[in-house]
Amino acid sequence: MATDRLVSLHEWLGAVDGSLTTLATIHYNLFLGSLLRLDPRRTVDLSPFIRLSRYGTVLITELGYGNNAAELETTAVHQPGADTFVLHTPSAEAQKFMPNTGPAGGRKSGLVAARLIVRDQDCGVFLFLVPLRDEHGPLPGIRIRPLSETPGSAVDHAITSFDQVVLERSALLAGDHADLTAEGAFRSVIGSRRRRFLRSIQRVTTGKLCLAAAALGGARMGLTAAVRYAHRRHTFAPASRTGVPLFAYRCNQTRLLGAAASAYAATFLLREATRHCTGQGDPESAEAEVLVAAAKGWITWQARDIAIECRERCGAQGLLSANRIVDLITPIESTVTAEGDNLVIWTKAAADMLTGRGYSPPEAPAARTGPLTDPLTDRALLLDLLVRRELRCLQHARSRLGRAGAGPLDRWNQAVNPALDLVDAYATRRAAEAFLTAADRVADDATRSLLEQVFQLFVLERLAPHAGLLLADGHLTADAVRDLGDAVDRVAAGLAPHALALVEAFAVPDHILQAPIATDSYAAAYDDPAGPWQRP
């Protein structure tokens, strides 16, 4: 399945069911995607996995080794006489942590990350295709113990270990970058063991896009329900006998419209990152790696903020599973951690960006020769300010990195938080640029104008926390800083009449949404057919 189609599948799955999303991304992206990549001669029969008569999972993370999986302990020792491998878990820390190897789904196989040992030589970590369980339970030598339940998830997570499990030679999935000769000698075109491991788990990069898409799909569904409810639920209003919709209040408008603006920006950033992995760029380039890492963290964090905002704006109704919103939060939380914890992958991206790997700073805007006269909603000014913020973050992080320290870790600790600010500024700027590129492709003038207003709201809300530094550096005037809050209100007021149209553009069908509060007569869902009001 092409990357863009796989990402689109996850956008819809994220709006349907969080557990199904987890199972699908493991089976289709990590398992089947890795098999297709690492078995170029097609020696593995894929038909059971395509028909789902056998489910595929992936076992990489160990109890003591999470994001440092290149150091994991599980071993696969080559036996030259029998030309087999012996898969073994040597310690408690080496148990595979949290794969879905439980009984749900019946027969399963897994791609197990293990350290290949050939002639007493550590050749690095590779993936091995391992049958895990049949219809009767775990296969000999495989220990599977269930973990405690994850609230809001039906996935059968477990902790798994191996006791001298014998594997056929064909179990080794070395791809096109390594080989074990008939004489039992290991060869590889990649000298670094760490790079061999990263090549083996390359599907994790696609997984970052898939999980970002799933989180975003869920967030857009929550927004659709929340904005519809805000127009249907009436509340008190001064000098009104009938009340007004919740959405009539500016405090409700700015929060929901701000969430919608974030969802639009995140969508366009996802599209841009996906294009870098679908043939229009090199999906394994350093630039794509940095962009995908930044986008994954930024999008999933935005999705979580959107879901929480929607839950709050719907009050007690937002706490009911029937209205779907509260049940989105746990699946979105899982995307923040899966395929690399956001903070960790951002930390690596930050280090790459500071050293110039996969990152070229944007060109500095021309210096202003006079006072700021452009309105705060001017698109060129808004992009200019985002670029200036990013460049300032880069300069600050590099200056902190260059300070004298007791050792490399101390120097990095001085720079890491400013460097994380740089990743956030970079992702925000790329999202804004992708937003305007998409808007400029729209032929209809009214639609394009509306999208530009959404863009204005998105950027104004992103700049507000940094107004002080922009003022101190001379990029904003004191009057402009004072006007930022009012500018947000003005843009939100202009967008308010179009709020329903903005969420309808997410195209979430009612039969998928299935939230009573998103319907015209949501109170009917709670009607009691035997209530006294039913009698004449």
Buried (B, 14 or more C-beta within 10 A) or exposed (E): EEBBEBBBBBBBBBBBBBBBBBBBBBBBBBBBBBBBBBBEEEEBEBEBBEEEEBBBBBBBBBBBBBEEBBEBBBBBBBEEEEEBBBBBBEEEEBBBBBBBBBBEBEBBBBBBBBBBBBEEEEBBBBBBBBBBBEEEEBBEBBBBEEBEEBEBBEBBBBBBBBEEBEBEBEBBBBBEBBBBEEEBEBEBEBEEBEBBBBBBBBBBBBBBBBBBBBBBBBBBBBBBBBBBBBBBBEBEEEEEEEEEBBBBBEEBBBBBBBBBBBBBBBBBBBBBBBBBBBEEBEBEEEBBBBBBBBBBBBBBBBBBBBBBBBBEBBEEBBEBEEBBBBBBBBBBBBBBBBBBBBBBBBBBBBBBBBEEEBBEBBEEBEEEEEEBEEEBBEBEBBBBBBBBBBBBBBEBBBEBBEEEBEEEEEBBEBBBEBBBBBBBBBBBBBBBBBBBEBBEEBEEEEEBEBBBBBBBBBBBBBBBEBBEBBBEEEBBBEEBBEBBEEBBBBBBEBBBEBBBEBBEBBEBEEEBBBBBBBBEEBEEEEEEEEEEEEEE
